[in-house]
């Protein structure tokens, strides 16, 4: 039995419905989160690109690689 025959017997019409349900659930959850956010928090986040004087601390530490003086020549 070939793969084409096996796939032709499957009922694949349920997958678009499942995908639509997942999309709607994600859309509604994002919409709910946006609409229930306090106005002051939204205004603060909207002004982030305009605030050059405010330094935001990162959520995690960024590791930087520094060259040791061993074996590295700086001419």
QUICOR-V157434 format. One record per helix or strand of 3 or more residues. SS is the DSSP state (helix for helix, strand for strand). FROM is the first residue (numbers start at 1). TO is the last residue. If there is no record, write none. Layout:
BEGIN
ss = {SS & SS}
from = {FROM & FROM}
to = {TO & TO}
END
This chain:
BEGIN
ss = {helix & helix & helix & helix}
from = {3 & 14 & 39 & 48}
to = {9 & 35 & 46 & 50}
END
